[in-house]
Structure formats: structure tokens, C-alpha cells
Amino acid sequence: MAKINFGGVEETVVTRDEYPLAKAQETLKDEVIAVIGYGVQGPGQALNMRDNGFNVIVGQRQDSASWEKAKQDGWVEGETLFSIEEAVERGTIICNLLSDAGQIAVWPTIKERLKPGNTLYFSHGFGITFKEQTNIIPPADVDVVLVAPKGSGTSLRRLFLEGGGLNSSFAVFQDATGKAYEKAVAMGIGVGSGYLFETDFKKEVYSDLTGERGVLMGALAGIIEAQYQVLRQRGHSPSEAFNETVEELTQSLVPLVGENGMDWMFSNCSVTAQRGALDWKGKFREATLPVLNDLYDSVASGKEAERTIQRGSTPGYRAELEAELKEVRESELWQTGATVRKLRSGR
Ligand SMILES: NC(=O)c1ccc[n+]([C@@H]2O[C@H](COP(=O)([O-])OP(=O)(O)OC[C@H]3O[C@@H](n4cnc5c(N)ncnc54)[C@H](OP(=O)(O)O)[C@@H]3O)[C@@H](O)[C@H]2O)c1
């Protein structure tokens, strides 16, 4: 554990320096880690743990592209690749990496196979936090932990192969054995995290749902649409509106902000851009604060979870979603984007 100062606030975090891989291997040496679900997180976590020397098996429903993918990735049917039922039976740490809807559907199958002292592991606080909607209520004699990598399973794997790591949060919901904390940290190191910061299941899911509905996707998409619309209505061409709204953002600014921070960005642009951006930043903050507070309330009240579960389980949802995405794809804004991408890459 290291105490690290984040902008004046001290947090206790775990880095690979104080909790090296060898210690994680020692902690988990007698465990059979069953990764249930081979979607996006499943492969990233399972392959990283396998390469890190842990005893890993995969549980995935058959007759599925994910089953075939698991075989292509070197998991061997009957040795390291099993049905979900058999993998849960064989595992001592059960990593529930099914989609959130899949976790609800498969929970009875998992629950009846859990043994006292097992560890139930999640990468999202959704199922446990919104138990009224999901019915995921673990028995009292198992440990329940979380490691949530802050990014896609694809990035988790890519960064691992490059020698780096994605940051993850970790949490303990239930400590039946007295070893849940140690196991959570060891799993966090095992899946290839950069550094680990502690949270709880509720905070993890509240921040995650707020983030993806807010700045990461919902707010980003909304503000892009609004600015593009203003520029187009004021007589700017699609090329001009798109380049000033999206292309510079994704191709130039965001990577630079990621590398150097916002203050660096402000001091490394023209004085005109710098003065204007600093003057307008506060107005955007004040305008969006009420929306973000509404969003957080909606998450905390369980409304967002209810809507996600209800929409996801409605027959015909896939077709409705496809129609919604088609509208986005075929909008002038994103059609312009497709053309700009082709021109950018010279194809
Ligand atoms: N996406 C990310 O990178 C990311 C990042 C951090 C945390 N997480 C968390 O990690 C967990 C897994 O997310 P994911 O994005 O990897 O999910 P995903 O790609 O949607 O994976 C879904 C997995 O669940 C299986 N599945 C879905 N419904 C099922 C059902 N009814 N019965 C049996 N299997 C079913 C799928 O099997 P088939 O392929 O056969 O359908 C697949 O193996 C979630 O809790 C998520 O919140 C994800």
C-alpha cells in the first residue's frame, strides 16, 4: 500500500512496486480462477492472468462465436475451456464476466454451484448494487470482490503486451474467509492493472454509469451534435463544422491532454484560443452542472439500472437499437465523419 497525493488529496493505492506479481502468485497459488464469459473483458483478463502464471480456466456457453474465439486463443476444451456450469464447479475464484444482462440470466446457475470459501469476483458493481432488480444476492459463506479495469478488455490486453497496465479500482463487498482483501488485490495485479485504487461496489457503479452517460459518451456526443448544428446553421460547410468540432478533438487535442494535462494544452495553443477557451470554460461548467447532478440522482435512485434492464430485456430491443444507431450513422455529422476518416487515411 502506498499513500499517494492526488492534487492535494491523499489516497491509499496499490502499485506493482509494493505488491509485485510474485506476491500475487503466492497469494493465489492454490486457486483455480474460472473466468466466466469470453466477451470483451473475459479474454483480456483471462489471457493476462494465464500469461502471469495463474491457474486459469474459462467458462463460456457453446455454439457461440465467443467459444470459438476462446479456442483460437489457446483454451483447450475439457482442459481449460468448459461450459459455464462446469467451470463454476471447478473454480475457486469465480470471475463473473458475463454482460450485465447475462449475469442476471445466469445467476441461478452460478449460485447453486458456489461452495463455502469460494470467491465471487466481478468487474462491475452493477449486479450486487442493484440487487432489487438483478436478484444477485450471494450466499454469506463466499467472499465477494471486485476489480474493475478502467477501460476496454482490448486495451487491458494490449497494454499488458506492451509492458504497461490499465488502472483498476478494487473493492470488497463481503469477506467470509478473512482473506477477501488480499485476494482482491492479488487479482487486480494478476489481471495486469497499472495501479489499484480502492472503492466500494456502489461507488464503482455510480461513477461508472455517470461517466459513460456523461463526459465519456453521452455528454460528448450531445455537445458535439450541438456545436456541429450551430456551425452548420450559421452557414459553415460540413467539412469546416466537423473539423472544428470532432477532428481536432480526437486527432490532436485529446491525446495531448492525456499526455500533458489541460494547463499544458491551454499554454500550448494560440493566445486567441487560450483566452477564449479559459473565458468560456466556466460557462460550460455552470450550464452542465445541473444536468450532471440530475444524471447522478438518476443513477443513485436506481432509475438508470431499471431502464437498462427493462430496455435490454424487451423483445425487439436489438432492432430498435439498430434503428437508433442507423440514425446516428446516417446523420450528416457522422457521414461527414466517415468521409473525413477516409480522406485522413488516404483510403
Ligand atoms: N467492456 C469492457 O471492456 C468492460 C470494462 C470494465 C468492466 N466491464 C465489466 O465486465 C463485465 C463483462 O463485460 P463485457 O463487456 O466483457 O461483456 P460482453 O462483451 O457483452 O460479454 C458478454 C459475455 O457474456 C455472455 N453472455 C451474455 N448473455 C448470456 C447468457 N444469457 N447466457 C450465457 N452467457 C451470456 C456472452 O456470451 P456470448 O458471446 O455467447 O453471447 C459473453 O461471453 C461486465 O460486468 C462489465 O460491466 C467491462
The ligand as an SDF file (V2000), in Angstrom:
LIG
                    3D

 48 52  0  0  0  0  0  0  0  0999 V2000
  -16.3880   -3.8040  -21.8920 N   0  0  0  0  0  0  0  0  0  0  0  0
  -15.3710   -3.6270  -21.0820 C   0  0  0  0  0  0  0  0  0  0  0  0
  -14.2680   -3.5840  -21.5270 O   0  0  0  0  0  0  0  0  0  0  0  0
  -15.5410   -3.5240  -19.5950 C   0  0  0  0  0  0  0  0  0  0  0  0
  -14.7160   -2.7000  -18.8410 C   0  0  0  0  0  0  0  0  0  0  0  0
  -14.7630   -2.7770  -17.4540 C   0  0  0  0  0  0  0  0  0  0  0  0
  -15.6790   -3.6360  -16.8540 C   0  0  0  0  0  0  0  0  0  0  0  0
  -16.5260   -4.3950  -17.6260 N   0  0  0  0  0  0  0  0  0  0  0  0
  -17.4490   -5.3060  -16.9810 C   0  0  0  0  0  0  0  0  0  0  0  0
  -17.0330   -6.6340  -17.2900 O   0  0  0  0  0  0  0  0  0  0  0  0
  -18.1830   -7.4840  -17.3930 C   0  0  0  0  0  0  0  0  0  0  0  0
  -18.1920   -8.1310  -18.7530 C   0  0  0  0  0  0  0  0  0  0  0  0
  -18.3610   -7.1150  -19.7220 O   0  0  0  0  0  0  0  0  0  0  0  0
  -18.0510   -7.3510  -21.2600 P   0  0  0  0  0  0  0  0  0  0  0  0
  -18.0890   -6.0100  -21.9040 O   0  0  0  0  0  0  0  0  0  0  0  0
  -16.8510   -8.2180  -21.4170 O   0  0  0  0  0  0  0  0  0  0  0  0
  -19.3450   -8.1380  -21.7000 O   0  0  0  0  0  0  0  0  0  0  0  0
  -19.6550   -8.7180  -23.1570 P   0  0  0  0  0  0  0  0  0  0  0  0
  -18.5580   -8.4500  -24.1080 O   0  0  0  0  0  0  0  0  0  0  0  0
  -21.0090   -8.2650  -23.5040 O   0  0  0  0  0  0  0  0  0  0  0  0
  -19.5600  -10.2770  -22.8320 O   0  0  0  0  0  0  0  0  0  0  0  0
  -20.6460  -10.9410  -22.6970 C   0  0  0  0  0  0  0  0  0  0  0  0
  -20.3150  -12.3720  -22.2760 C   0  0  0  0  0  0  0  0  0  0  0  0
  -21.4870  -12.7830  -21.6090 O   0  0  0  0  0  0  0  0  0  0  0  0
  -22.0030  -13.9320  -22.2980 C   0  0  0  0  0  0  0  0  0  0  0  0
  -23.4650  -13.9260  -22.1510 N   0  0  0  0  0  0  0  0  0  0  0  0
  -24.3150  -12.8740  -22.3330 C   0  0  0  0  0  0  0  0  0  0  0  0
  -25.5780  -13.2540  -22.0740 N   0  0  0  0  0  0  0  0  0  0  0  0
  -25.5210  -14.5570  -21.7080 C   0  0  0  0  0  0  0  0  0  0  0  0
  -26.4950  -15.5150  -21.3140 C   0  0  0  0  0  0  0  0  0  0  0  0
  -27.7810  -15.1950  -21.2330 N   0  0  0  0  0  0  0  0  0  0  0  0
  -26.0570  -16.7630  -21.0260 N   0  0  0  0  0  0  0  0  0  0  0  0
  -24.7490  -17.0960  -21.0860 C   0  0  0  0  0  0  0  0  0  0  0  0
  -23.7800  -16.2280  -21.4560 N   0  0  0  0  0  0  0  0  0  0  0  0
  -24.1660  -14.9880  -21.7700 C   0  0  0  0  0  0  0  0  0  0  0  0
  -21.5130  -13.7630  -23.7270 C   0  0  0  0  0  0  0  0  0  0  0  0
  -21.5830  -14.9700  -24.3990 O   0  0  0  0  0  0  0  0  0  0  0  0
  -21.8610  -14.9540  -25.9970 P   0  0  0  0  0  0  0  0  0  0  0  0
  -20.6470  -14.3350  -26.6050 O   0  0  0  0  0  0  0  0  0  0  0  0
  -22.0560  -16.3610  -26.3030 O   0  0  0  0  0  0  0  0  0  0  0  0
  -23.0750  -14.0870  -26.2030 O   0  0  0  0  0  0  0  0  0  0  0  0
  -20.0880  -13.2780  -23.4700 C   0  0  0  0  0  0  0  0  0  0  0  0
  -19.2640  -14.3390  -23.1020 O   0  0  0  0  0  0  0  0  0  0  0  0
  -19.3920   -6.5890  -17.1250 C   0  0  0  0  0  0  0  0  0  0  0  0
  -19.7050   -6.6350  -15.7660 O   0  0  0  0  0  0  0  0  0  0  0  0
  -18.8710   -5.2160  -17.4870 C   0  0  0  0  0  0  0  0  0  0  0  0
  -19.5910   -4.1830  -16.8580 O   0  0  0  0  0  0  0  0  0  0  0  0
  -16.4640   -4.3560  -18.9720 C   0  0  0  0  0  0  0  0  0  0  0  0
  1  2  1  0
  2  3  2  0
  2  4  1  0
  4  5  1  0
  4 48  2  0
  5  6  2  0
  6  7  1  0
  7  8  2  0
  8  9  1  0
  8 48  1  0
  9 10  1  0
  9 46  1  0
 10 11  1  0
 11 12  1  0
 11 44  1  0
 12 13  1  0
 13 14  1  0
 14 15  2  0
 14 16  1  0
 14 17  1  0
 17 18  1  0
 18 19  2  0
 18 20  1  0
 18 21  1  0
 21 22  1  0
 22 23  1  0
 23 24  1  0
 23 42  1  0
 24 25  1  0
 25 26  1  0
 25 36  1  0
 26 27  1  0
 26 35  1  0
 27 28  2  0
 28 29  1  0
 29 30  1  0
 29 35  2  0
 30 31  1  0
 30 32  2  0
 32 33  1  0
 33 34  2  0
 34 35  1  0
 36 37  1  0
 36 42  1  0
 37 38  1  0
 38 39  2  0
 38 40  1  0
 38 41  1  0
 42 43  1  0
 44 45  1  0
 44 46  1  0
 46 47  1  0
M  CHG  2   8   1  16  -1
M  END
$$$$
